[in-house]
Amino acid sequence: MVYLLDYFQHRRDCNLKQIERVQRINALTTYHGDFTSSERQVLSKSIEELVQDIHKQVTQPIDILQAYGKAALKAHEKTNCVTEVMIDAAEGWTADGSINFKGPLAGIPISLKDSIVVGGFDTSVGYSSNVGNKGPKDGTLVRILKDAGAIPYVKTNLPVTLLSFESTNDVWGRCTNPHNSKYSPGGSTGGESALLAAGGGRIGIGSDVAGSVRVPAHFSGIYSLRCSTGRWPKNGMVTSMPGQEGIPSVFSPMTRTLGDLSYFTKSMIVMQPWKYDHSVHPIAWRGEVVKEFAEKKKFKVGVLRTDGVVDPSPACARAVEEVVEALRREGHEIVDVSDDIPSAYEALYIASQLLNSDGCRTFKSFFRSGEWEDSGAKQMRLLMALPSPLKWLYYAWVKYVRRDEVWAGLIKDWREKTAYEQWKFVTKREAYKARFHDWWEQEANVDFLITPPNATPAVPHDGMKDAVSSCGYTFLFNLLDYTCGIMPITHVDKAIDQLPPDFSLRKLNGVAYGAYRHYDATAMHGLPVAVQVVGQRLEEEKVLAIMQRIEDALGDEKYQLLEID
């Protein structure tokens, strides 16, 4: 009986939110229909140009909101990317003095991952148990944004656990990739990537604990920057794993263009967020660093072509090579570091144990009876809950019968940790970070790294059931807390990105097997493919400057965004 009552309440709350969303969209009568010529003009401008128009009073904030509100509803109709529709409230904020239109983001509509708190709206994070949790005040991050002049107008979809490269939940439904509706836009910040890729916005904010702003950018064809902890505000959020600090989550920017990414990041830091949020380091924007790396004649570029766990697919390897060749033409030194870095597999092992040291209990605690659970997170939880004798038998079968050292090593210690055990893993984490730092400074001496963001392009829906552990290319840098940028480079080409004739799934380790089960260059034709640009800790300015150098080097070959319908 308790189970049934809980399940019926779950369904009522899901229906409530979906009906509420439909009603809010239908009530926005002036936000439907074709774009006017003036709206098209607004959509074509960078955020820096739009801010200048607001400061000069050439354009009014309501005009920008009208254009991007209409664009967001079109993107939502195509991909189911929007959760809370705040456009009506945003109209009021433009007129009631609650937004500072003299700030560096004056008049710019900003989309937010559903986990970010906006006063007067729910922050469900995809769990029906959070429906109705609206508070009266904006969270810290939203206060900074409004003081900077930005206008929050929509919140965006995510996976219910925040632990997936997909974005699906019972409350809001499934978000799809704007390039191909059969594929995921990524996760956990997939609604943001879908919205921005489809042209429903120019800037947004997501969070990243294992690649959650980077993989969506790669899957959907936009730009993102994984900031180091302490460079970006973290307060004013709701999460699926409160208290998890083994691998800290960071909130970070996502944008439609590289120019907007640089301007947005600078604008936020210019706002001195450390005065709002005690967790932010008081580090001002370092324009001299941007200048240094914008003008440096010759880079030493480290290329990580494989992490040794899952080799990148032909499409992802090709994107890396296109960037390498563009940099080589510019005269930069290229070195392959794949065999030199401290073991990326060791990092995956440490990070996965720390992230789930609670035995997957916390994210599960928010579920109601019968609530849909992300297939990848469910796989992790079920394996965690397996009785010890059965888990040992499974481990022995993987290690000694299948002879899969990689998968066996990941599952051997896959259990809830005591405080004593977790402390030991924190010690391992810090020792690994020290080794990597020494390697970078004393052996490699590179300016930056180029890596794939993921072994494959976007996964088909429910593909994370198999690919849940294939996150090493991003997770490595969460453990290290390094600054990473994602820039789209190309698209999957069915003619040149096929697997070789002698490729065999049976020869792969368990992690690679899960990733490659879904690689199909023909089905994936046209999906975006990105690269990851990696600096060291707190090197946001440097990474952004290098990304610009790469885009300049690509010239006419640079990535072409989706047209706005």
C-alpha positions in Angstrom: 0.0 0.0 0.0 2.8 2.4 0.9 4.5 1.6 -2.4 1.3 2.3 -4.4 0.6 5.6 -2.6 4.2 6.7 -3.2 4.0 5.8 -6.8 0.7 7.6 -7.4 2.1 10.7 -5.8 5.1 10.4 -8.1 2.9 10.3 -11.1 0.7 13.2 -9.9 3.8 15.4 -9.4 5.2 14.5 -12.8 1.9 15.3 -14.5 1.6 18.6 -12.5 5.0 19.8 -13.8 4.4 18.8 -17.4 0.9 20.4 -17.4 2.4 23.5 -15.8 5.1 23.7 -18.5 2.6 23.4 -21.3 0.4 26.1 -19.8 3.3 28.5 -19.4 4.3 27.9 -23.0 0.8 28.3 -24.3 0.3 31.6 -22.3 3.3 33.1 -24.1 1.3 34.1 -27.2 3.7 36.6 -28.5 6.6 34.1 -28.4 5.2 31.8 -31.1 5.5 32.1 -34.9 8.2 33.0 -37.3 11.1 35.3 -36.4 10.8 39.0 -37.4 13.7 40.6 -39.2 14.6 42.5 -36.1 14.6 39.3 -34.1 16.8 37.7 -36.7 19.2 40.6 -36.3 19.3 40.1 -32.5 20.0 36.4 -32.9 22.9 37.0 -35.3 24.8 39.2 -32.8 27.4 38.1 -30.2 26.6 38.8 -26.6 29.3 41.5 -26.5 27.6 43.3 -29.3 24.2 42.9 -27.7 25.5 44.3 -24.4 26.9 47.3 -26.2 23.5 47.9 -27.8 21.9 47.8 -24.4 24.4 50.2 -22.9 24.0 52.6 -25.8 20.2 52.1 -25.5 20.0 51.1 -29.2 18.2 47.9 -28.1 15.9 47.3 -25.2 16.3 44.1 -23.0 12.7 43.1 -23.7 13.6 42.9 -27.4 16.5 40.5 -26.8 14.3 38.4 -24.5 11.6 38.3 -27.1 14.0 36.9 -29.7 15.6 34.3 -27.5 12.4 33.4 -25.8 10.9 32.6 -29.1 14.1 30.7 -30.1 14.1 28.7 -26.9 10.5 27.5 -27.5 11.4 26.4 -31.0 14.4 24.5 -29.7 12.3 22.9 -26.9 9.7 21.8 -29.4 12.4 20.0 -31.3 14.4 18.5 -28.4 12.4 18.7 -25.1 15.3 20.7 -23.6 13.4 23.1 -21.3 12.1 22.4 -17.8 11.1 25.6 -16.0 9.8 28.3 -18.3 10.6 31.6 -16.7 10.0 33.9 -19.6 6.9 35.6 -18.1 8.7 36.3 -14.9 11.7 37.5 -16.9 9.6 40.1 -18.5 8.8 41.5 -15.1 12.5 41.4 -14.0 13.4 43.6 -17.0 11.1 46.3 -15.7 11.1 46.1 -11.9 14.8 47.1 -11.3 15.9 43.6 -10.1 18.4 43.4 -13.0 21.4 45.7 -13.4 21.4 46.8 -17.0 24.7 48.6 -16.6 26.5 45.3 -16.0 28.8 43.3 -18.4 26.0 41.0 -19.3 23.3 43.6 -19.7 20.1 42.3 -21.3 21.5 38.9 -22.2 19.0 36.0 -21.6 20.8 33.1 -19.8 19.7 29.5 -19.6 20.4 27.5 -16.5 20.7 23.8 -15.7 17.7 22.7 -13.7 19.8 22.3 -10.6 20.4 26.0 -10.2 18.1 27.8 -7.8 15.9 30.7 -9.1 13.5 32.3 -6.6 9.9 31.4 -7.2 10.6 28.3 -9.3 11.1 24.6 -8.4 14.5 23.1 -8.6 13.4 19.5 -9.2 16.7 18.1 -10.6 14.4 15.6 -12.3 13.2 14.0 -9.1 9.4 14.2 -8.4 10.2 14.3 -4.7 11.6 17.8 -5.3 8.4 19.1 -6.9 7.1 22.1 -5.0 10.5 23.0 -3.4 10.5 26.5 -4.7 12.1 29.1 -2.4 11.4 32.8 -2.3 15.0 33.9 -3.1 17.5 33.5 -5.9 20.5 31.3 -5.3 24.0 32.9 -5.1 24.8 32.3 -8.8 21.6 33.8 -10.0 22.1 36.9 -7.8 25.5 37.4 -9.5 24.0 37.0 -12.9 21.2 39.5 -12.3 23.7 42.0 -10.9 25.8 41.5 -14.1 22.7 42.2 -16.1 21.8 38.7 -17.3 18.1 37.6 -17.5 17.4 34.0 -16.5 14.6 32.9 -18.9 14.6 29.0 -19.0 16.0 26.1 -17.0 17.1 23.0 -18.8 16.8 19.2 -18.7 19.2 16.7 -17.1 19.3 13.1 -16.0 17.6 12.2 -12.8 20.8 11.2 -11.0 23.1 13.8 -12.6 25.4 10.8 -13.3 24.9 10.1 -17.0 25.8 11.3 -20.5 22.0 11.3 -21.2 19.3 13.7 -20.0 16.1 11.9 -19.1 13.8 11.8 -16.1 10.1 11.1 -15.3 9.4 14.7 -14.4 10.4 16.3 -17.7 10.8 13.4 -20.1 13.7 12.7 -22.5 15.8 15.4 -24.1 17.1 14.7 -27.6 20.0 15.7 -29.7 19.1 18.5 -32.2 21.3 16.9 -34.9 19.5 13.5 -34.6 16.6 12.8 -32.4 17.6 9.2 -31.9 20.7 10.3 -30.0 21.5 11.9 -26.6 22.5 15.5 -26.4 24.8 14.5 -23.5 24.5 14.8 -19.8 24.2 15.7 -17.2 23.9 19.2 -18.7 22.3 17.9 -21.9 19.3 20.3 -21.9 21.7 23.2 -22.1 23.7 21.7 -24.9 20.5 20.9 -26.9 19.1 24.4 -26.3 22.3 26.2 -27.4 23.1 23.9 -30.3 19.6 24.5 -31.7 20.0 28.2 -31.3 17.6 28.6 -28.4 20.2 30.7 -26.5 23.7 32.0 -26.6 25.0 31.4 -23.1 24.1 29.0 -20.2 25.5 27.4 -17.1 25.9 23.7 -16.3 27.9 21.6 -13.8 30.6 19.0 -14.3 31.7 16.1 -12.0 32.9 13.6 -14.7 32.5 15.6 -17.9 29.0 17.0 -17.6 29.5 20.3 -19.4 32.2 18.8 -21.7 30.6 15.7 -23.1 27.3 17.5 -23.9 29.2 20.1 -25.8 31.0 17.3 -27.7 27.7 15.4 -28.3 25.7 18.5 -29.4 28.3 20.8 -31.1 28.8 23.8 -28.8 31.6 25.2 -26.7 32.1 24.8 -22.9 34.8 25.4 -20.3 35.3 23.2 -17.3 36.6 25.7 -14.7 38.8 24.6 -11.8 37.2 24.5 -8.4 37.2 27.9 -6.8 37.1 29.9 -10.0 33.3 29.8 -10.5 30.5 30.1 -7.9 29.0 26.8 -6.5 26.4 28.0 -4.0 22.7 28.2 -4.7 22.3 24.8 -6.2 20.4 21.5 -5.6 22.2 18.3 -6.3 21.6 14.5 -6.4 24.7 13.9 -4.2 24.9 16.6 -1.5 28.1 16.2 0.5 30.1 14.4 -2.2 33.5 16.0 -2.2 35.8 13.2 -3.3 35.6 14.5 -6.9 34.0 18.0 -6.5 31.4 19.2 -9.0 32.0 22.6 -10.6 29.6 24.9 -12.2 30.9 26.2 -15.6 29.9 28.1 -18.7 28.5 26.8 -22.0 28.0 28.8 -25.1 27.1 28.7 -28.8 30.3 30.3 -30.0 33.9 30.6 -28.7 33.8 34.4 -28.7 30.8 34.3 -26.4 32.5 31.7 -24.1 35.5 34.0 -23.6 33.3 37.1 -23.0 31.0 35.3 -20.7 33.7 33.8 -18.6 35.5 37.2 -18.3 32.3 38.9 -17.4 31.5 36.6 -14.5 35.0 36.9 -13.1 34.9 40.7 -13.4 31.8 40.6 -11.1 34.2 39.5 -8.3 32.1 36.4 -7.4 34.2 35.8 -4.3 32.3 38.7 -2.7 29.1 36.6 -3.2 30.4 33.1 -2.6 33.0 32.2 0.0 34.1 29.2 -2.1 35.4 31.4 -4.9 39.1 32.3 -5.0 39.7 36.1 -5.2 41.5 35.8 -8.6 40.8 38.7 -10.9 40.6 38.3 -14.7 44.2 38.0 -16.0 44.3 39.9 -19.3 48.1 39.6 -19.4 47.8 35.8 -19.6 45.3 36.1 -22.5 47.8 38.4 -24.3 50.7 36.1 -23.6 49.1 33.0 -25.2 47.4 35.0 -27.9 50.9 36.2 -29.0 53.2 33.3 -28.2 55.0 32.3 -31.4 55.5 28.6 -30.8 53.6 26.2 -28.5 54.7 22.8 -27.4 51.5 20.7 -27.7 51.0 17.4 -26.0 48.6 15.1 -27.8 46.8 12.4 -25.8 45.6 10.1 -28.6 44.4 7.4 -26.3 43.9 7.0 -22.5 44.9 3.3 -22.7 41.4 2.2 -21.6 39.2 3.0 -24.6 40.9 4.0 -27.9 39.0 6.8 -29.6 36.6 5.9 -32.4 37.7 6.9 -36.0 35.5 10.0 -35.9 37.0 11.2 -32.6 40.6 10.4 -33.6 40.1 12.3 -36.9 39.0 15.4 -35.0 42.1 15.3 -32.9 44.3 14.9 -36.0 42.6 17.8 -37.8 43.5 20.1 -34.9 47.1 18.6 -34.7 47.6 19.2 -38.4 46.3 22.8 -38.2 48.7 23.5 -35.3 51.6 21.8 -37.1 51.0 24.1 -40.2 51.3 27.0 -37.8 54.8 25.8 -36.8 54.0 24.5 -33.3 55.8 21.5 -31.8 53.7 18.4 -31.5 54.5 15.6 -29.1 52.5 12.4 -28.4 52.1 11.9 -24.7 49.8 8.8 -24.8 52.5 6.5 -23.5 54.1 9.0 -21.1 51.3 10.3 -18.8 50.7 8.7 -15.4 48.2 5.9 -15.9 44.9 7.3 -16.9 43.3 3.9 -15.9 44.6 4.5 -12.3 42.9 7.9 -12.4 39.6 6.3 -13.6 39.8 3.7 -10.8 40.5 6.3 -8.1 37.9 8.8 -9.3 35.1 6.3 -9.7 35.7 4.8 -6.2 35.6 8.3 -4.7 32.6 9.6 -6.6 30.5 6.6 -5.4 32.0 6.0 -2.0 28.6 6.2 -0.4 27.5 3.0 -2.2 25.2 5.0 -4.5 22.9 5.5 -1.6 22.6 9.3 -1.7 21.3 9.6 -5.3 19.0 6.7 -4.7 17.5 8.2 -1.5 15.6 10.8 -3.5 13.7 8.3 -5.7 10.1 7.5 -5.2 8.5 4.1 -5.7 8.4 3.2 -9.4 10.4 6.2 -10.5 12.4 5.7 -13.7 16.2 5.4 -13.0 18.9 6.3 -15.5 20.1 3.0 -17.0 23.8 3.7 -16.5 23.4 4.9 -12.9 21.2 1.8 -12.2 24.0 -0.5 -13.5 26.4 1.1 -11.0 24.0 0.8 -8.2 23.0 -2.8 -8.8 26.6 -3.9 -9.0 27.3 -2.0 -5.8 24.4 -3.8 -4.0 25.4 -7.3 -5.2 26.2 -9.5 -2.2 30.0 -9.9 -1.6 30.2 -13.6 -2.5 28.4 -13.0 -5.8 30.5 -9.9 -6.5 33.7 -11.9 -5.9 32.5 -14.7 -8.3 31.7 -12.0 -11.0 35.1 -10.4 -10.4 36.9 -13.8 -10.7 35.0 -14.7 -13.9 35.9 -11.3 -15.5 39.5 -11.5 -14.4 40.4 -15.2 -14.9 37.9 -16.4 -17.5 37.4 -13.4 -19.7 41.0 -12.2 -18.8 39.8 -8.6 -18.6 42.1 -6.9 -16.2 40.6 -3.4 -16.9 37.0 -4.2 -16.0 38.0 -6.6 -13.2 40.1 -3.8 -11.6 37.2 -1.4 -11.6 34.7 -3.8 -10.0 37.0 -5.4 -7.4 36.6 -2.7 -4.8 33.1 -1.5 -6.0 31.4 -1.3 -2.7 30.4 1.3 -0.1 33.5 2.7 1.7 34.1 3.3 5.3 35.5 6.6 6.3 38.9 4.9 6.8 38.7 3.5 3.2 37.6 6.8 1.7 40.5 8.6 3.4 42.9 6.1 1.8 41.4 6.9 -1.6 41.8 10.6 -1.0 45.4 9.9 -0.3 45.7 8.0 -3.6 44.0 10.9 -5.4 46.5 13.5 -4.0 49.5 11.3 -4.8 48.2 10.9 -8.4 47.7 14.6 -8.7 51.3 15.2 -7.5 52.7 12.7 -10.0 50.8 14.2 -12.9 51.9 17.7 -11.9 55.6 16.6 -11.8 55.2 14.8 -15.1 53.8 18.0 -16.8 56.3 20.4 -15.3 59.5 18.3 -15.3 59.1 15.8 -18.1 56.5 16.9 -20.7 56.9 20.6 -20.3 54.0 21.2 -22.7 51.9 24.3 -23.0 48.7 22.4 -23.2 47.1 19.0 -24.1 44.8 18.1 -26.9 42.6 15.0 -26.2 39.3 13.5 -27.4 36.5 14.5 -25.1 35.0 11.0 -25.3 35.8 7.7 -27.1 32.7 8.1 -29.3 30.3 10.7 -30.5 26.8 10.9 -29.0 25.3 7.7 -27.7 21.9 6.5 -28.8 19.1 6.8 -26.1 19.6 4.4 -23.2 23.2 3.7 -24.5 24.6 4.6 -21.1 23.5 1.2 -19.8 26.6 -0.1 -21.6 28.8 3.0 -21.8 28.5 4.2 -18.2 32.2 3.6 -17.4 33.5 5.2 -20.6 34.2 8.6 -19.3 37.9 8.6 -18.7 38.9 11.3 -21.1 37.0 13.8 -19.0 37.0 12.2 -15.6 40.8 12.3 -15.5 40.8 16.1 -15.4 38.0 16.2 -12.8 40.4 14.3 -10.5 43.2 16.6 -11.4 41.0 19.7 -11.2 42.4 21.0 -14.5 40.8 23.7 -16.7 39.5 22.1 -19.9 37.8 23.6 -22.9 35.6 21.9 -25.5 35.4 23.1 -29.1 33.5 21.4 -31.9 35.7 20.5 -34.9 33.8 18.3 -37.4 30.9 15.9 -38.0 30.8 12.1 -38.2 31.3 11.1 -41.9 29.9 7.7 -42.8 32.3 7.5 -45.7 35.6 7.9 -43.7 34.7 7.1 -40.1 33.9 3.4 -40.4 35.5 0.9 -38.1 38.3 -1.1 -39.8 37.3 -4.5 -41.2 39.2 -6.5 -38.6 37.6 -4.7 -35.7 36.1 -7.1 -33.1 34.1 -6.2 -30.0 35.2 -9.5 -28.4 38.8 -8.3 -28.2 37.9 -5.3 -26.1 38.0 -4.8 -22.4 34.7 -4.3 -20.6 34.8 -0.5 -20.6 35.7 -0.3 -24.3 33.1 -2.9 -25.2 30.4 -0.8 -23.6 31.4 2.3 -25.5 31.8 0.6 -28.9 28.6 -1.4 -28.8 26.9 1.8 -30.0 29.5 3.2 -32.5 28.0 3.1 -36.0 29.4 5.7 -38.4 26.5 5.3 -40.8 23.8 5.9 -38.1 25.9 8.6 -36.6 26.5 10.5 -39.8 26.3 14.2 -39.2 26.7 14.1 -35.4 29.2 16.7 -34.0 32.7 15.7 -32.9 34.9 17.9 -30.7 38.3 18.1 -29.1 39.3 18.9 -25.5 41.9 21.5 -24.8 43.5 21.0 -21.4 45.5 23.4 -19.2 46.6 23.1 -15.7 44.6 24.1 -12.6 43.1 27.6 -12.6 44.2 28.4 -16.2 40.9 29.6 -17.6 42.4 32.6 -19.4 45.2 30.5 -20.9 42.8 27.8 -22.2 40.4 30.3 -23.8 43.3 32.0 -25.5 44.6 28.7 -26.9 41.2 27.7 -28.1 41.0 30.9 -30.1 44.4 30.2 -31.6 43.2 26.8 -32.6 40.1 28.1 -34.2 42.1 30.7 -36.0 44.5 28.0 -37.2 41.5 26.0 -38.6 40.4 29.0 -40.7 37.7 28.1 -43.2 37.7 24.5 -41.9 36.3 25.5 -38.5 33.0 24.0 -37.3 29.8 25.2 -38.7 26.9 25.7 -36.2 23.4 24.5 -36.8 21.2 27.1 -38.4 18.5 28.6 -36.3 15.1 27.5 -37.7 
